[in-house]
Amino acid sequence: MSAKAQLHLAVESMTEEDAVAALQALAEASDDPVAWMLDHAPVDDEPETDEERQAVAEYHADRERGVKSIPLEDVLAEFGLRKRAET
């Protein structure tokens, strides 16, 4: 039996908790565990709320009017998390 077939059988017999532990072990074994977890994160399947749809519509309307985005560094500085970039 191939390694992939063995893995498939092992995964099918796992509990959800076992699967989470296995994913964490794989992430820790990779060179970049955060990137690995992001690449393998489940798809967000929660329905979009009316509030989220409105926020996205407002964003697109602002962009069409030429409103500039606020740089992340400025937001972080506003909350005291980083110094504001020198301009």
N, C-alpha and C positions, 0 to 999 in steps of 0.2 A: 504494500500500500504506500502511496506517495505521501510526502510530508504534508502537502496541501490537503489531501484526503483525511489524514489523521487529524490535522487541525480542524477541519470542518466537523468531524465527528466529535471532537472535544468541545467545540463551541456549541454544538447542538445540545450537548448534555449539561451545559453550565446553567447555574442559576443566574439571575440578573446581577447579584452581588459578586459572583465569581467572574462574570464578564467585566464588571467595572474594575476588579482587582487585576485581571489580565491586561486590560487596556492601560492601567497605570504602570504595570510592570513593563509593557512594551514602550511606553513613553519614557520611562526612566532609563531604558536600555538604548534609546536613540541618542543622537548627538545633540538634538534640540527638543527636549520634552514638551515645551510650550508649543512650538510649531507643530509637532506631531499631534498633540491633542487638538489643536485648532483645525488641522487638516482632517481629523477623524471625528470631529464633533458631530452629533446628530443635527439634522436639519430642524430649524425652528418651525414646528408645525402648528403653533398656536394661531388662531385666527387674528387678523389685524383688527384693531378696535377703530371705532369712528374717530377717536381722539388721535390715534396714530395716522390715519388717512388724512385728517385735517392738517396735521403737522407736516406731512410730506407735501401736501398741496401748497401750503404756505411757503415751504422751502423752494419748490419749483417756481412759484409766482415771484418770489424774491429774486431768484437767479435770472428769470426772464426780464425783470426790471433792472438788472445790473447791480443789485445789492451784493456787496462783497461779503464773503464769509469771515468770521472772526478767527484769527489764527489760534491754534491750540495753546501756544506759548502765552498769548494774552489772557486766555481763560484761566490757565494755571496760575499766572501771576496775580490775577484778580482774587483768587482764593488763597494766595500766599503760598502756593506750592512750588513756585519757581520765580526767579527774578525775570522781570520783563526784558525782552531783548533790546539792546541798544539800537537806536535808529539814527 
